Amino acid sequence: MSRQAPAPIAARAAAVKSALIDKGLLTAETFDHMVHLGAEAWKPENGARVVARAWTDPAFRARLLDDATAACAELGYEGPQGEYIVALEDTADRHNVIVCTQCSCTAWPVLGLPTDWYKSPEYRARVVREPRPVLRELGLELPQEVAIRVWETSAETRYMVIPMRPAGSEGWSEEQLAGLVTREALIGTAMALPAHRQPIAAS
Amino acid sequence: MRGIHDLGGMYGFGPIARESDEPVFHEEWQETAFALLMAAGSVQPGFNADQYRHSVERMAPGHYLSVHYYERMLTGITTLLVEQGVLDLADLEARAGGVFPLALPVAAAPMAAFTPQPEARFRVGQQVWVRQYSCKGHTRAPEFCRGKSGTVLRVAPKFSFPDTSAHGGELREEHTYHVEFTARELWGADGNDSDSVVVDLWDSYLEGDAP
């Protein structure tokens, strides 16, 4: 068994890419297209728009809770890791939070590719056993009377949280409301932003 | 026993480091790793997500825990491509100018014995137990819920059974269930009276009667 230090990771990645291209198995364009999907097409702004629609349109909210895959597809959000989406609605007495303890599964089309903290061994190991200290550490202090449900993404269901609509956002447009819904709110490690945080939209 | 990837509930991990305005990819090699995962199906015969997940799970534990998510991704995909003869390790090491550590081989007899369950055996509201099984290969019931009892919240559609899908066994589909476990059931004194964990579990992993 070799004890030599590995080649730098950038060199290893470039080696695999160049070998596949040289063998004619992939093209540089295929690589670029995949990176575009991951870096630009799938993003939490998509999920934020789904939540804002649910906050303003009761019929859409009902469809989202009944079949989130179809409701997200209505807004054009579908694709890999979005084949079976379930929306989890927060209430005054129950808060939802998502994790994938065994890898880092996420609903890519509506949450975007997961960030490093979500993929970290620390989050994956700890949030199932100690959700309250973890949420507190991430800036969310929940009263004891609010029950926390941690959703472990162990099979093919991909989850998104519908956070509670912030007080003071009555009459806001869907676009303004979407600006209150962060990636963290869709995962459940934060609430939606308070309404006073929204910049006043030009009219 | 659990593999190194099965981290849920493990003690000893410290604070969760966060970065403000984190980019999707920090470096170009991370983009390459992601694109490889996305394109793997078109270059590797028989590629599937369960086989991929297990290729990452087979990394030596010290390697697995010490590197970035996208290095795990690159290591897993490359391991599969080398094992299937699509790429040659010596060629990759020559191109990279050094050692290219891969994941370890699949264990002998990687699958636990599960009876196929083509029909949904459980319903919403039913109490179920997770089988207390051992498995050296790919499986998706986290160890923290094995042998524990929970309540079915939802019956999800049928999906490919991961253990056989990862290991070239009989292809089959089974329903999964969103099973809610109280924090007390899972963690004993560490648990909290108001909290719970919901785990998405294939039919074969469950029993309707106490073990």
Interface residues (C-beta under 8 A of the other chain):
Chain A: S2 Q4 A5 P6 A7 P8 I9 A10 A11 R12 A13 A14 A15 V16 K17 S18 A19 L20 K23 L25 L26 T30 F31 D32 M34 V35 L37 G38 A39 P80 Y84 V86 V99 T101 Q102 C103 S104 G112 L113 T115 D116 W117 K119 S120 P121 E122 Y123 R124 A125 R126 V128 R129 E130 P131 R132 V134 E137 L138 Q144 E145 V146 A147 I148 R149 V150 W151 E152 T153 S154 A155 E156 T157
Chain B: H5 D6 L7 G8 G9 M10 Y11 G12 F13 G14 P15 I16 A17 R18 E19 E22 V24 F25 E27 E28 W29 E31 T32 A33 F34 A35 L36 M38 A39 S42 V43 R53 V56 E57 L65 V67 H68 Y69 E71 L74 I77 T78 L81 V86 L87 D88 D91 L92 E93 R95 A96 G97 G98 V99 F100 P101 R140 A141 P142 F144 R154 A156 P157 F159 P162 T176 H178 E180 L186 W187 D190 N192 S194 D195 S196 V197 V198 V199 D200 L201 W202
